[in-house]
Amino acid sequence: MHEGKEDYESEEARQVKGSRESYVLTEENGKTRLDISSEMGEEYYEQMSQAWDRALQKLKQLA
């Protein structure tokens, strides 16, 4: 995303092309469980860790 729009063409977008993230919500003993998996290069770990923190806060707000 860039300026609120999906970005597929920028250099940054092309660098992560083919990377995947998966967020799976399941019910477990009356509670919701969130499992996250990712397939991307190690060079993106720190950047994506920060993005996950923001994404988890958003999911918590929506829940």
mmCIF file of the N, C-alpha and C atoms, coordinates in Angstrom:
data_MODEL
# 
_entry.id   MODEL 
# 
loop_
_atom_site.group_PDB 
_atom_site.id 
_atom_site.type_symbol 
_atom_site.label_atom_id 
_atom_site.label_alt_id 
_atom_site.label_comp_id 
_atom_site.label_asym_id 
_atom_site.label_entity_id 
_atom_site.label_seq_id 
_atom_site.pdbx_PDB_ins_code 
_atom_site.Cartn_x 
_atom_site.Cartn_y 
_atom_site.Cartn_z 
_atom_site.occupancy 
_atom_site.B_iso_or_equiv 
_atom_site.pdbx_formal_charge 
_atom_site.auth_seq_id 
_atom_site.auth_comp_id 
_atom_site.auth_asym_id 
_atom_site.auth_atom_id 
_atom_site.pdbx_PDB_model_num 
ATOM 1   N N  . MET A 1 1  ? 0.846   -1.170  0.000  1.00 0.00 ? 1  MET A N  1 
ATOM 2   C CA . MET A 1 1  ? 0.000   0.000   0.000  1.00 0.00 ? 1  MET A CA 1 
ATOM 3   C C  . MET A 1 1  ? 0.892   1.234   0.000  1.00 0.00 ? 1  MET A C  1 
ATOM 4   N N  . HIS A 1 2  ? 0.480   2.211   -0.794 1.00 0.00 ? 2  HIS A N  1 
ATOM 5   C CA . HIS A 1 2  ? 1.179   3.491   -0.839 1.00 0.00 ? 2  HIS A CA 1 
ATOM 6   C C  . HIS A 1 2  ? 0.138   4.584   -0.981 1.00 0.00 ? 2  HIS A C  1 
ATOM 7   N N  . GLU A 1 3  ? 0.126   5.498   -0.017 1.00 0.00 ? 3  GLU A N  1 
ATOM 8   C CA . GLU A 1 3  ? -0.841  6.597   0.002  1.00 0.00 ? 3  GLU A CA 1 
ATOM 9   C C  . GLU A 1 3  ? -2.271  6.091   -0.126 1.00 0.00 ? 3  GLU A C  1 
ATOM 10  N N  . GLY A 1 4  ? -2.567  4.988   0.582  1.00 0.00 ? 4  GLY A N  1 
ATOM 11  C CA . GLY A 1 4  ? -3.921  4.451   0.612  1.00 0.00 ? 4  GLY A CA 1 
ATOM 12  C C  . GLY A 1 4  ? -4.327  3.636   -0.605 1.00 0.00 ? 4  GLY A C  1 
ATOM 13  N N  . LYS A 1 5  ? -3.401  3.394   -1.518 1.00 0.00 ? 5  LYS A N  1 
ATOM 14  C CA . LYS A 1 5  ? -3.717  2.621   -2.729 1.00 0.00 ? 5  LYS A CA 1 
ATOM 15  C C  . LYS A 1 5  ? -2.801  1.411   -2.827 1.00 0.00 ? 5  LYS A C  1 
ATOM 16  N N  . GLU A 1 6  ? -3.327  0.329   -3.407 1.00 0.00 ? 6  GLU A N  1 
ATOM 17  C CA . GLU A 1 6  ? -2.499  -0.850  -3.616 1.00 0.00 ? 6  GLU A CA 1 
ATOM 18  C C  . GLU A 1 6  ? -1.386  -0.522  -4.598 1.00 0.00 ? 6  GLU A C  1 
ATOM 19  N N  . ASP A 1 7  ? -0.183  -0.956  -4.278 1.00 0.00 ? 7  ASP A N  1 
ATOM 20  C CA . ASP A 1 7  ? 0.991   -0.643  -5.087 1.00 0.00 ? 7  ASP A CA 1 
ATOM 21  C C  . ASP A 1 7  ? 1.615   -1.937  -5.590 1.00 0.00 ? 7  ASP A C  1 
ATOM 22  N N  . TYR A 1 8  ? 1.612   -2.125  -6.893 1.00 0.00 ? 8  TYR A N  1 
ATOM 23  C CA . TYR A 1 8  ? 2.215   -3.303  -7.509 1.00 0.00 ? 8  TYR A CA 1 
ATOM 24  C C  . TYR A 1 8  ? 3.413   -2.940  -8.385 1.00 0.00 ? 8  TYR A C  1 
ATOM 25  N N  . GLU A 1 9  ? 3.629   -1.671  -8.638 1.00 0.00 ? 9  GLU A N  1 
ATOM 26  C CA . GLU A 1 9  ? 4.607   -1.244  -9.634 1.00 0.00 ? 9  GLU A CA 1 
ATOM 27  C C  . GLU A 1 9  ? 5.881   -0.614  -9.097 1.00 0.00 ? 9  GLU A C  1 
ATOM 28  N N  . SER A 1 10 ? 5.864   -0.121  -7.873 1.00 0.00 ? 10 SER A N  1 
ATOM 29  C CA . SER A 1 10 ? 7.057   0.556   -7.358 1.00 0.00 ? 10 SER A CA 1 
ATOM 30  C C  . SER A 1 10 ? 8.202   -0.442  -7.177 1.00 0.00 ? 10 SER A C  1 
ATOM 31  N N  . GLU A 1 11 ? 9.404   0.091   -7.035 1.00 0.00 ? 11 GLU A N  1 
ATOM 32  C CA . GLU A 1 11 ? 10.581  -0.763  -6.819 1.00 0.00 ? 11 GLU A CA 1 
ATOM 33  C C  . GLU A 1 11 ? 10.408  -1.596  -5.551 1.00 0.00 ? 11 GLU A C  1 
ATOM 34  N N  . GLU A 1 12 ? 9.913   -0.971  -4.503 1.00 0.00 ? 12 GLU A N  1 
ATOM 35  C CA . GLU A 1 12 ? 9.699   -1.685  -3.239 1.00 0.00 ? 12 GLU A CA 1 
ATOM 36  C C  . GLU A 1 12 ? 8.694   -2.820  -3.405 1.00 0.00 ? 12 GLU A C  1 
ATOM 37  N N  . ALA A 1 13 ? 7.621   -2.571  -4.139 1.00 0.00 ? 13 ALA A N  1 
ATOM 38  C CA . ALA A 1 13 ? 6.615   -3.606  -4.376 1.00 0.00 ? 13 ALA A CA 1 
ATOM 39  C C  . ALA A 1 13 ? 7.197   -4.760  -5.179 1.00 0.00 ? 13 ALA A C  1 
ATOM 40  N N  . ARG A 1 14 ? 8.002   -4.442  -6.175 1.00 0.00 ? 14 ARG A N  1 
ATOM 41  C CA . ARG A 1 14 ? 8.605   -5.498  -7.002 1.00 0.00 ? 14 ARG A CA 1 
ATOM 42  C C  . ARG A 1 14 ? 9.590   -6.344  -6.199 1.00 0.00 ? 14 ARG A C  1 
ATOM 43  N N  . GLN A 1 15 ? 10.253  -5.745  -5.211 1.00 0.00 ? 15 GLN A N  1 
ATOM 44  C CA . GLN A 1 15 ? 11.225  -6.475  -4.395 1.00 0.00 ? 15 GLN A CA 1 
ATOM 45  C C  . GLN A 1 15 ? 10.567  -7.563  -3.542 1.00 0.00 ? 15 GLN A C  1 
ATOM 46  N N  . VAL A 1 16 ? 9.339   -7.357  -3.132 1.00 0.00 ? 16 VAL A N  1 
ATOM 47  C CA . VAL A 1 16 ? 8.668   -8.341  -2.280 1.00 0.00 ? 16 VAL A CA 1 
ATOM 48  C C  . VAL A 1 16 ? 7.678   -9.213  -3.054 1.00 0.00 ? 16 VAL A C  1 
ATOM 49  N N  . LYS A 1 17 ? 7.639   -9.052  -4.364 1.00 0.00 ? 17 LYS A N  1 
ATOM 50  C CA . LYS A 1 17 ? 6.746   -9.868  -5.187 1.00 0.00 ? 17 LYS A CA 1 
ATOM 51  C C  . LYS A 1 17 ? 7.028   -11.343 -4.941 1.00 0.00 ? 17 LYS A C  1 
ATOM 52  N N  . GLY A 1 18 ? 5.987   -12.115 -4.740 1.00 0.00 ? 18 GLY A N  1 
ATOM 53  C CA . GLY A 1 18 ? 6.126   -13.535 -4.466 1.00 0.00 ? 18 GLY A CA 1 
ATOM 54  C C  . GLY A 1 18 ? 6.153   -13.876 -2.984 1.00 0.00 ? 18 GLY A C  1 
ATOM 55  N N  . SER A 1 19 ? 6.322   -12.873 -2.139 1.00 0.00 ? 19 SER A N  1 
ATOM 56  C CA . SER A 1 19 ? 6.267   -13.110 -0.691 1.00 0.00 ? 19 SER A CA 1 
ATOM 57  C C  . SER A 1 19 ? 4.825   -13.367 -0.304 1.00 0.00 ? 19 SER A C  1 
ATOM 58  N N  . ARG A 1 20 ? 4.643   -14.109 0.766  1.00 0.00 ? 20 ARG A N  1 
ATOM 59  C CA . ARG A 1 20 ? 3.283   -14.425 1.206  1.00 0.00 ? 20 ARG A CA 1 
ATOM 60  C C  . ARG A 1 20 ? 3.151   -14.251 2.713  1.00 0.00 ? 20 ARG A C  1 
ATOM 61  N N  . GLU A 1 21 ? 1.959   -13.858 3.117  1.00 0.00 ? 21 GLU A N  1 
ATOM 62  C CA . GLU A 1 21 ? 1.586   -13.799 4.522  1.00 0.00 ? 21 GLU A CA 1 
ATOM 63  C C  . GLU A 1 21 ? 0.261   -14.520 4.657  1.00 0.00 ? 21 GLU A C  1 
ATOM 64  N N  . SER A 1 22 ? 0.087   -15.202 5.763  1.00 0.00 ? 22 SER A N  1 
ATOM 65  C CA . SER A 1 22 ? -1.164  -15.894 6.014  1.00 0.00 ? 22 SER A CA 1 
ATOM 66  C C  . SER A 1 22 ? -1.614  -15.604 7.440  1.00 0.00 ? 22 SER A C  1 
ATOM 67  N N  . TYR A 1 23 ? -2.853  -15.201 7.592  1.00 0.00 ? 23 TYR A N  1 
ATOM 68  C CA . TYR A 1 23 ? -3.463  -14.944 8.889  1.00 0.00 ? 23 TYR A CA 1 
ATOM 69  C C  . TYR A 1 23 ? -4.665  -15.881 9.000  1.00 0.00 ? 23 TYR A C  1 
ATOM 70  N N  . VAL A 1 24 ? -4.655  -16.780 9.984  1.00 0.00 ? 24 VAL A N  1 
ATOM 71  C CA . VAL A 1 24 ? -5.734  -17.745 10.144 1.00 0.00 ? 24 VAL A CA 1 
ATOM 72  C C  . VAL A 1 24 ? -6.332  -17.602 11.538 1.00 0.00 ? 24 VAL A C  1 
ATOM 73  N N  . LEU A 1 25 ? -7.641  -17.355 11.576 1.00 0.00 ? 25 LEU A N  1 
ATOM 74  C CA . LEU A 1 25 ? -8.362  -17.270 12.849 1.00 0.00 ? 25 LEU A CA 1 
ATOM 75  C C  . LEU A 1 25 ? -9.127  -18.569 13.058 1.00 0.00 ? 25 LEU A C  1 
ATOM 76  N N  . THR A 1 26 ? -8.983  -19.163 14.251 1.00 0.00 ? 26 THR A N  1 
ATOM 77  C CA . THR A 1 26 ? -9.727  -20.376 14.594 1.00 0.00 ? 26 THR A CA 1 
ATOM 78  C C  . THR A 1 26 ? -10.274 -20.229 16.002 1.00 0.00 ? 26 THR A C  1 
ATOM 79  N N  . GLU A 1 27 ? -11.341 -20.960 16.286 1.00 0.00 ? 27 GLU A N  1 
ATOM 80  C CA . GLU A 1 27 ? -11.921 -20.974 17.625 1.00 0.00 ? 27 GLU A CA 1 
ATOM 81  C C  . GLU A 1 27 ? -11.292 -22.140 18.378 1.00 0.00 ? 27 GLU A C  1 
ATOM 82  N N  . GLU A 1 28 ? -10.865 -21.868 19.602 1.00 0.00 ? 28 GLU A N  1 
ATOM 83  C CA . GLU A 1 28 ? -10.235 -22.891 20.417 1.00 0.00 ? 28 GLU A CA 1 
ATOM 84  C C  . GLU A 1 28 ? -10.686 -22.710 21.857 1.00 0.00 ? 28 GLU A C  1 
ATOM 85  N N  . ASN A 1 29 ? -11.518 -23.634 22.339 1.00 0.00 ? 29 ASN A N  1 
ATOM 86  C CA . ASN A 1 29 ? -12.026 -23.574 23.713 1.00 0.00 ? 29 ASN A CA 1 
ATOM 87  C C  . ASN A 1 29 ? -12.720 -22.250 24.024 1.00 0.00 ? 29 ASN A C  1 
ATOM 88  N N  . GLY A 1 30 ? -13.530 -21.776 23.096 1.00 0.00 ? 30 GLY A N  1 
ATOM 89  C CA . GLY A 1 30 ? -14.278 -20.551 23.305 1.00 0.00 ? 30 GLY A CA 1 
ATOM 90  C C  . GLY A 1 30 ? -13.479 -19.269 23.102 1.00 0.00 ? 30 GLY A C  1 
ATOM 91  N N  . LYS A 1 31 ? -12.246 -19.398 22.662 1.00 0.00 ? 31 LYS A N  1 
ATOM 92  C CA . LYS A 1 31 ? -11.400 -18.236 22.416 1.00 0.00 ? 31 LYS A CA 1 
ATOM 93  C C  . LYS A 1 31 ? -10.956 -18.241 20.966 1.00 0.00 ? 31 LYS A C  1 
ATOM 94  N N  . THR A 1 32 ? -10.638 -17.070 20.460 1.00 0.00 ? 32 THR A N  1 
ATOM 95  C CA . THR A 1 32 ? -10.169 -16.962 19.085 1.00 0.00 ? 32 THR A CA 1 
ATOM 96  C C  . THR A 1 32 ? -8.641  -17.018 19.082 1.00 0.00 ? 32 THR A C  1 
ATOM 97  N N  . ARG A 1 33 ? -8.130  -17.876 18.206 1.00 0.00 ? 33 ARG A N  1 
ATOM 98  C CA . ARG A 1 33 ? -6.676  -18.024 18.058 1.00 0.00 ? 33 ARG A CA 1 
ATOM 99  C C  . ARG A 1 33 ? -6.277  -17.467 16.698 1.00 0.00 ? 33 ARG A C  1 
ATOM 100 N N  . LEU A 1 34 ? -5.172  -16.736 16.668 1.00 0.00 ? 34 LEU A N  1 
ATOM 101 C CA . LEU A 1 34 ? -4.634  -16.179 15.431 1.00 0.00 ? 34 LEU A CA 1 
ATOM 102 C C  . LEU A 1 34 ? -3.266  -16.786 15.173 1.00 0.00 ? 34 LEU A C  1 
ATOM 103 N N  . ASP A 1 35 ? -3.128  -17.440 14.016 1.00 0.00 ? 35 ASP A N  1 
ATOM 104 C CA . ASP A 1 35 ? -1.840  -17.974 13.586 1.00 0.00 ? 35 ASP A CA 1 
ATOM 105 C C  . ASP A 1 35 ? -1.374  -17.175 12.380 1.00 0.00 ? 35 ASP A C  1 
ATOM 106 N N  . ILE A 1 36 ? -0.116  -16.767 12.411 1.00 0.00 ? 36 ILE A N  1 
ATOM 107 C CA . ILE A 1 36 ? 0.467   -15.994 11.322 1.00 0.00 ? 36 ILE A CA 1 
ATOM 108 C C  . ILE A 1 36 ? 1.657   -16.757 10.776 1.00 0.00 ? 36 ILE A C  1 
ATOM 109 N N  . SER A 1 37 ? 1.729   -16.859 9.457  1.00 0.00 ? 37 SER A N  1 
ATOM 110 C CA . SER A 1 37 ? 2.919   -17.427 8.836  1.00 0.00 ? 37 SER A CA 1 
ATOM 111 C C  . SER A 1 37 ? 3.341   -16.516 7.697  1.00 0.00 ? 37 SER A C  1 
ATOM 112 N N  . SER A 1 38 ? 4.610   -16.612 7.353  1.00 0.00 ? 38 SER A N  1 
ATOM 113 C CA . SER A 1 38 ? 5.153   -15.726 6.338  1.00 0.00 ? 38 SER A CA 1 
ATOM 114 C C  . SER A 1 38 ? 6.228   -16.444 5.531  1.00 0.00 ? 38 SER A C  1 
ATOM 115 N N  . GLU A 1 39 ? 6.241   -16.151 4.256  1.00 0.00 ? 39 GLU A N  1 
ATOM 116 C CA . GLU A 1 39 ? 7.289   -16.646 3.373  1.00 0.00 ? 39 GLU A CA 1 
ATOM 117 C C  . GLU A 1 39 ? 7.906   -15.435 2.688  1.00 0.00 ? 39 GLU A C  1 
ATOM 118 N N  . MET A 1 40 ? 9.095   -15.044 3.171  1.00 0.00 ? 40 MET A N  1 
ATOM 119 C CA . MET A 1 40 ? 9.793   -13.905 2.573  1.00 0.00 ? 40 MET A CA 1 
ATOM 120 C C  . MET A 1 40 ? 11.253  -13.959 2.999  1.00 0.00 ? 40 MET A C  1 
ATOM 121 N N  . GLY A 1 41 ? 12.066  -13.186 2.348  1.00 0.00 ? 41 GLY A N  1 
ATOM 122 C CA . GLY A 1 41 ? 13.480  -13.146 2.669  1.00 0.00 ? 41 GLY A CA 1 
ATOM 123 C C  . GLY A 1 41 ? 13.743  -12.574 4.050  1.00 0.00 ? 41 GLY A C  1 
ATOM 124 N N  . GLU A 1 42 ? 14.823  -13.043 4.668  1.00 0.00 ? 42 GLU A N  1 
ATOM 125 C CA . GLU A 1 42 ? 15.187  -12.572 6.008  1.00 0.00 ? 42 GLU A CA 1 
ATOM 126 C C  . GLU A 1 42 ? 15.427  -11.070 6.058  1.00 0.00 ? 42 GLU A C  1 
ATOM 127 N N  . GLU A 1 43 ? 15.804  -10.474 4.932  1.00 0.00 ? 43 GLU A N  1 
ATOM 128 C CA . GLU A 1 43 ? 16.097  -9.040  4.906  1.00 0.00 ? 43 GLU A CA 1 
ATOM 129 C C  . GLU A 1 43 ? 14.849  -8.189  5.199  1.00 0.00 ? 43 GLU A C  1 
ATOM 130 N N  . TYR A 1 44 ? 13.669  -8.810  5.145  1.00 0.00 ? 44 TYR A N  1 
ATOM 131 C CA . TYR A 1 44 ? 12.424  -8.082  5.408  1.00 0.00 ? 44 TYR A CA 1 
ATOM 132 C C  . TYR A 1 44 ? 11.877  -8.347  6.801  1.00 0.00 ? 44 TYR A C  1 
ATOM 133 N N  . TYR A 1 45 ? 12.580  -9.155  7.586  1.00 0.00 ? 45 TYR A N  1 
ATOM 134 C CA . TYR A 1 45 ? 12.046  -9.562  8.886  1.00 0.00 ? 45 TYR A CA 1 
ATOM 135 C C  . TYR A 1 45 ? 11.724  -8.373  9.790  1.00 0.00 ? 45 TYR A C  1 
ATOM 136 N N  . GLU A 1 46 ? 12.658  -7.465  9.987  1.00 0.00 ? 46 GLU A N  1 
ATOM 137 C CA . GLU A 1 46 ? 12.432  -6.327  10.887 1.00 0.00 ? 46 GLU A CA 1 
ATOM 138 C C  . GLU A 1 46 ? 11.287  -5.449  10.399 1.00 0.00 ? 46 GLU A C  1 
ATOM 139 N N  . GLN A 1 47 ? 11.287  -5.144  9.114  1.00 0.00 ? 47 GLN A N  1 
ATOM 140 C CA . GLN A 1 47 ? 10.229  -4.303  8.542  1.00 0.00 ? 47 GLN A CA 1 
ATOM 141 C C  . GLN A 1 47 ? 8.863   -4.957  8.720  1.00 0.00 ? 47 GLN A C  1 
ATOM 142 N N  . MET A 1 48 ? 8.781   -6.250  8.441  1.00 0.00 ? 48 MET A N  1 
ATOM 143 C CA . MET A 1 48 ? 7.503   -6.934  8.536  1.00 0.00 ? 48 MET A CA 1 
ATOM 144 C C  . MET A 1 48 ? 7.086   -7.143  9.985  1.00 0.00 ? 48 MET A C  1 
ATOM 145 N N  . SER A 1 49 ? 8.042   -7.302  10.891 1.00 0.00 ? 49 SER A N  1 
ATOM 146 C CA . SER A 1 49 ? 7.697   -7.426  12.304 1.00 0.00 ? 49 SER A CA 1 
ATOM 147 C C  . SER A 1 49 ? 6.970   -6.180  12.784 1.00 0.00 ? 49 SER A C  1 
ATOM 148 N N  . GLN A 1 50 ? 7.446   -5.015  12.360 1.00 0.00 ? 50 GLN A N  1 
ATOM 149 C CA . GLN A 1 50 ? 6.785   -3.765  12.718 1.00 0.00 ? 50 GLN A CA 1 
ATOM 150 C C  . GLN A 1 50 ? 5.402   -3.680  12.075 1.00 0.00 ? 50 GLN A C  1 
ATOM 151 N N  . ALA A 1 51 ? 5.293   -4.121  10.829 1.00 0.00 ? 51 ALA A N  1 
ATOM 152 C CA . ALA A 1 51 ? 3.999   -4.102  10.144 1.00 0.00 ? 51 ALA A CA 1 
ATOM 153 C C  . ALA A 1 51 ? 3.021   -5.048  10.837 1.00 0.00 ? 51 ALA A C  1 
ATOM 154 N N  . TRP A 1 52 ? 3.506   -6.218  11.288 1.00 0.00 ? 52 TRP A N  1 
ATOM 155 C CA . TRP A 1 52 ? 2.628   -7.151  11.989 1.00 0.00 ? 52 TRP A CA 1 
ATOM 156 C C  . TRP A 1 52 ? 2.112   -6.544  13.274 1.00 0.00 ? 52 TRP A C  1 
ATOM 157 N N  . ASP A 1 53 ? 2.969   -5.811  13.983 1.00 0.00 ? 53 ASP A N  1 
ATOM 158 C CA . ASP A 1 53 ? 2.507   -5.153  15.209 1.00 0.00 ? 53 ASP A CA 1 
ATOM 159 C C  . ASP A 1 53 ? 1.325   -4.232  14.909 1.00 0.00 ? 53 ASP A C  1 
ATOM 160 N N  . ARG A 1 54 ? 1.429   -3.453  13.842 1.00 0.00 ? 54 ARG A N  1 
ATOM 161 C CA . ARG A 1 54 ? 0.327   -2.550  13.459 1.00 0.00 ? 54 ARG A CA 1 
ATOM 162 C C  . ARG A 1 54 ? -0.893  -3.355  13.000 1.00 0.00 ? 54 ARG A C  1 
ATOM 163 N N  . ALA A 1 55 ? -0.652  -4.413  12.243 1.00 0.00 ? 55 ALA A N  1 
ATOM 164 C CA . ALA A 1 55 ? -1.763  -5.240  11.747 1.00 0.00 ? 55 ALA A CA 1 
ATOM 165 C C  . ALA A 1 55 ? -2.500  -5.909  12.912 1.00 0.00 ? 55 ALA A C  1 
ATOM 166 N N  . LEU A 1 56 ? -1.761  -6.384  13.899 1.00 0.00 ? 56 LEU A N  1 
ATOM 167 C CA . LEU A 1 56 ? -2.399  -7.024  15.043 1.00 0.00 ? 56 LEU A CA 1 
ATOM 168 C C  . LEU A 1 56 ? -3.238  -6.037  15.849 1.00 0.00 ? 56 LEU A C  1 
ATOM 169 N N  . GLN A 1 57 ? -2.761  -4.819  15.982 1.00 0.00 ? 57 GLN A N  1 
ATOM 170 C CA . GLN A 1 57 ? -3.548  -3.788  16.665 1.00 0.00 ? 57 GLN A CA 1 
ATOM 171 C C  . GLN A 1 57 ? -4.843  -3.517  15.903 1.00 0.00 ? 57 GLN A C  1 
ATOM 172 N N  . LYS A 1 58 ? -4.764  -3.480  14.578 1.00 0.00 ? 58 LYS A N  1 
ATOM 173 C CA . LYS A 1 58 ? -5.961  -3.255  13.760 1.00 0.00 ? 58 LYS A CA 1 
ATOM 174 C C  . LYS A 1 58 ? -6.934  -4.426  13.894 1.00 0.00 ? 58 LYS A C  1 
ATOM 175 N N  . LEU A 1 59 ? -6.427  -5.647  13.868 1.00 0.00 ? 59 LEU A N  1 
ATOM 176 C CA . LEU A 1 59 ? -7.284  -6.814  14.046 1.00 0.00 ? 59 LEU A CA 1 
ATOM 177 C C  . LEU A 1 59 ? -7.969  -6.788  15.410 1.00 0.00 ? 59 LEU A C  1 
ATOM 178 N N  . LYS A 1 60 ? -7.223  -6.383  16.428 1.00 0.00 ? 60 LYS A N  1 
ATOM 179 C CA . LYS A 1 60 ? -7.790  -6.294  17.775 1.00 0.00 ? 60 LYS A CA 1 
ATOM 180 C C  . LYS A 1 60 ? -8.917  -5.266  17.815 1.00 0.00 ? 60 LYS A C  1 
ATOM 181 N N  . GLN A 1 61 ? -8.726  -4.130  17.140 1.00 0.00 ? 61 GLN A N  1 
ATOM 182 C CA . GLN A 1 61 ? -9.770  -3.107  17.075 1.00 0.00 ? 61 GLN A CA 1 
ATOM 183 C C  . GLN A 1 61 ? -11.013 -3.653  16.368 1.00 0.00 ? 61 GLN A C  1 
ATOM 184 N N  . LEU A 1 62 ? -10.804 -4.372  15.281 1.00 0.00 ? 62 LEU A N  1 
ATOM 185 C CA . LEU A 1 62 ? -11.925 -4.889  14.512 1.00 0.00 ? 62 LEU A CA 1 
ATOM 186 C C  . LEU A 1 62 ? -12.683 -5.991  15.261 1.00 0.00 ? 62 LEU A C  1 
ATOM 187 N N  . ALA A 1 63 ? -11.930 -6.759  16.066 1.00 0.00 ? 63 ALA A N  1 
ATOM 188 C CA . ALA A 1 63 ? -12.553 -7.855  16.814 1.00 0.00 ? 63 ALA A CA 1 
ATOM 189 C C  . ALA A 1 63 ? -13.410 -7.284  17.927 1.00 0.00 ? 63 ALA A C  1 
# 
